[in-house]
Amino acid sequence: MAALAAGQAWADTCAPDGEAPARGASAPAAEPAADPGTADTGGTAADGAEAGAADAGAAADPAAAGPGAAADPAAADASAAGPGAAADPAAAAPTSDSDLYVVRMDPDAASPGGTTTVHAFVGNRGRDTTASPFTLVVTLPEGVTAEGPYFPENCYAFQEGHRVRCSFPAGLERFRSATALVTVRLASTVPAPGTLTGGWVSVRGADDCNDENNKQPFEIQVVETTDPRPAA
């Protein structure tokens, strides 16, 4: 089984050391609303009885002292900028300077009607451990169908068995790798000997800072038989 490293250089799009994207910060607290009782009315002290009667009348005014008056807009703004605003999903999304890349690995040869296994090999050569899950997608050549078993177990086939998707959790450390194993079957009608082309392995992660090395092709060699030669 042939294996060729992707060998691409670190992309300029990756943040330099010490310049990782900033994580979300809490929204500043709103300034407290001014106390209406401290406002300067510009008037002098009035007759105590008249002032008391005026105050009593204002307090009894439903329009002035009703529920609508108590709903201070400034207080409502402060509530809107509270914990809910600080938990902005976009601002709080996990980030890292990880760089996922695919290494080309051609499966073992197979005969018409036989099976072989695709090794979808991905590594991380970024500065950080991956902070988000990532997904591998295997696209098979014409005349080849996914059959299983698969690894990891969450892999599943779609597009009539022509493609397989596998998911891996966050936490792939720098310079470590992960591999999905996809068992496939060749149609009995594929020509032998021959080469089946058009296979691809691709990877995608939310915090992958370089997508130029996220895809590699593979080929399957078709042989007339994989049975061992009889002894002379």
Salt bridges, closest charged atoms under 4 A:
ASP17 OD1 - ARG127 NE 2.71
ASP99 OD2 - ARG125 NE 3.83
ASP106 OD1 - ARG104 NE 3.18
GLU147 OE1 - ARG185 NE 2.51
GLU219 OE1 - ARG104 NH2 3.92
